[in-house]
Amino acid sequence: NPLSCMLQVRGVKGVFLANQKIDGKVTTLITYNKGRDWDFLNPPDIDMNGKPTNCKPPDCYLHLHLRWADNPYVSGTVHTKDTAPGLIMGAGNLGSQLVEYKEEMYITSDCGNTWRQVFEEEHHILYLDHGGVIVAIKDTSIPLKILKFSIDEGQTWSTHNFTSTSVFVDGLLSEPGDETLVMTVFGHISYRSDWELVKVDFRPSFPRECTDDDYESWELTNLQGDRCIMGQQRSFRKRKISSWCIKGRSFTSAFTFKVCECVNSDFLCDYGFERSAPLKSESSKCFADFWFNPEAPPEDCVLGQAYTSSTGYRKIISNVCEGGVDLQQNLAQHMCPLIAPKGLEISIREGSLAVKPGEDITFIVRQEQGDILNTKYRVDLGDGFKALYVNLTMTGEPIRHRYENPGIYRVSVKAENVAGHDEAVVFVQVNSPLQALNLEVVPVVGRNQEVNLTAIILPKNPNLTVFYWWIGNSLQPLLTLDNFLVTKFVETGDVRVTVQASCGSSMLQDSKVVHVFDHFHVLPLKFTKHLDMYNPDIPEWREDIGRVVTRLLAKETNISEETLMTVVKPGLPTTADLHVLLPANQPKRKRSVTSDK
């Protein structure tokens, strides 16, 4: 089942807290053996006021929030410390599930076996002197001047005025060292004030340092009372409730440990195996999942070598048990068979599948599974180069090549042995970078009249160039592999047409404005053959000649240059069309064929 979040309990190896979400309900679980077995948290019998909680399993448990704080200078919702083993403090609630808005504070000093409620609201927590002093400040948006502290693992709490003026608390800091008894509260008096730092020193509160007589031992057990956890029995030192002293720098929490004999609970299901539901007559066992074949050889199995198949169990990592039960014994040995190649891949070291003519390319061939010593690799680079390789994927030898001519090349590698074969294919585009792009379009068109938009590129790369067309203010381009597009304009006015040409890693753009009218006249123009001698048949020359002709005609006819437009056509002999645009508010007059012409 899914775990929404998980938290390692510091100080005790193998203990974790986790929140599990099932059918929308979040519950808190604890494990003492790195996740092999999980249990709910036992609820306390009474609350902080001594009243019965009426929380009885299996309908009611303790649940904790396991989130981290956004502010790095305040604690999260669960607090543990390496030098305070067994001491856990967190915010949560009692009930059938975790409730987001309930953040009562609970504490345990025996690593989750028994819990006590200490506050009705969430507090920021700071451990001092190896957990010998627990400092708590209420998590609130109002200013504070009182903090609470406990020297008996949260059984009783005292208050301390850390400032005479209330402060909006932004964070808590302790001086370096787990043994420190000095902390700093920092915040601000108002939202416009500077930082306020208040130092709190608990050292004067303790008359002396602790001696051996001030400590007692406690043994770590899980919720079932088992003392052997992670393969050993462990006992820790903690200060007696009645002792009022400083643990200091020399304090060590570890007391004694004893290695245990291995039992079934020291083993997990191995990879590919899943634990069955417990039966009444026998303990649960590990069975292979439907997708896993425990006798299948590993991916790196080489013909002639031997491998062992799993029994379905493995010892929990960091578990130190010795002797006793060994669920990993009697491993079956098998000889590695000849395995057909699988997962064959071919790639280009430089990363790009589009290259320039004459550019060096390095092909890399990889194989995920199958035999590599007895496999042959047939390589075809698509331009006539073919070769046969042995041990190609084992040596990692690259294949270097160079394509001289533009085009699309199919590169294939076929791996084959007696057991089977596999093939990998990649297509390489070889093209020259684009140097020029010109959009050719009739500048004057009629509404709802078909118009041909043509993109002229240099050099020409047939089937290798993609064209993106934007009409007007549209953000969605039209894509074509042809260098032309036939379209219509449904409204009059000026419409901007933009085209981008993409070939390999190069991309160019050109843009033109098309004037759309309901009515206009087109008159064909012819020129003397003498002009053909100077016609290079390129877009720039045609545009220049068109502007010159328009200016000359406007001067000779006394017609406004804005109403004339000359479009020189491609090719020879040189011809053109003169577009005569009708003004929007043309005055009424008598029409005659002569004057119109």
FENJONOR-V457057 format. One line per field, one symbol per residue. ss: DSSP state (2 for helix, 1 for strand, 0 for the rest). psi: psi as a letter, one per 40 degrees, with the letter a starting at -180 (. if undefined). burial: I if it has 16 or more other C-alpha atoms within 10 Angstrom, else O. A space follows every 50 residues. Layout:
ss->???
psi->???
burial->???
This chain:
ss->00111111000000011111110011111110000000111000010000 01000000001111000000000000011000000001111111100000 00011111000000011110001111110000111111000001011111 00000001111000001111111100000001111111000000011111 10222000100222111110000000011001111111100000010000 00011111101102221110001110000000000111000000000000 00000111100011100000011100000001111000000111111100 00011000011111111110000001111100000111110222200011 11000011111111111001111111111100000111110001110000 11111111000000011111100000011100011110000011111111 11100111111111111001111111002222220000222222222222 22222220002221111100000011111110000000000022220
psi->ihhdiihhhidhhehiiihhhhfehhihiiieffediiiihhiidiaeee ihdfhhieehihhihfiiidheeiiaehhiideghehhhihaiiaeihhd ehfihiiieffediiihdieiiihihhiffedhhhhhhgieiiiehiiii effediiiihheidhihhheihiiiiheeiehihhiaidieeiiihhhhh hedeehdiiiideeiiiihhiaeeehdhhfeihhiiiiiidehgihdade hhdhciihhiiiideeiihiheiihihhideiiiihihidehheehiide hhheiiiiiieeiiihheheiiabhgeeifhhiihhihhihifhihihde dhehiihehhihhhhihdiiiedfhihhhheefehiihihfddddfhihh ihhdiiahhhhihhhhaddaiiihiihhhhiiihdihhhhihehiihfhh ihhhhhihihgheehhhhhhhbehehihhieieihhiiheiiahhhhhhh hhhbeihiiiiihhhhidhiihhiiiiieddddehefidddddddddddd ddddddefihdeeihhhhiiiiihiihhhhhhidghihihiidddd.
burial->OOOOOIIIIIIIIIIIIIIIIOOOOIIIIIIIIIIOOIOIIIIIIOIIOO OOOOIOOOOIIIIIIIOOOOOOOIIIIIIIIIIIIIIIIIIIIIIIIIIO OIIIIIIIIIIIIOIIIIIIOIIIIIIIIIIIIIIIIIOOOOOIOIIIII IIIIOOIOOOOIIOOIIIIIIIOIOOOIIIIIIIIIIIIOOOOOOOIOOI OOOOOOOOOIOOOIIOOOOIIIIOOOIIIIIIIIIIIIIOOOOIIIIIOO IOIIOOOOIIIIIOIIIIIIOIIIIOOOOOOOOOIIIIOOOOOIOOIOOO IIIOOOIIIIIIIIIIOOIIIOOOOIIOOOOOOOOIIIIIIIOIIIIIOO OOIIIIIOOOIOIIIIIOIIIIOIIIIIIIIOOOOOOOOOOIIOOOOOOO OIIOOIIIIOIIIIIIIOOOIIIIIIOIIIIIIIOOIIIIIIIIIIIOOO IOIIIIIOOOIOOIIIIIIIIOOOOOOOOOOOIIIOOOIOOOOOIOIIII IIIIOOIIIOIIIIIIIOOOOOOOOOOOOOOOOOIOOOOOOIOOIIIOII IOIIOOOOOOIOOIIIIIIIOOIIIIIIIIIOOOOOOOOOOOOOOOO
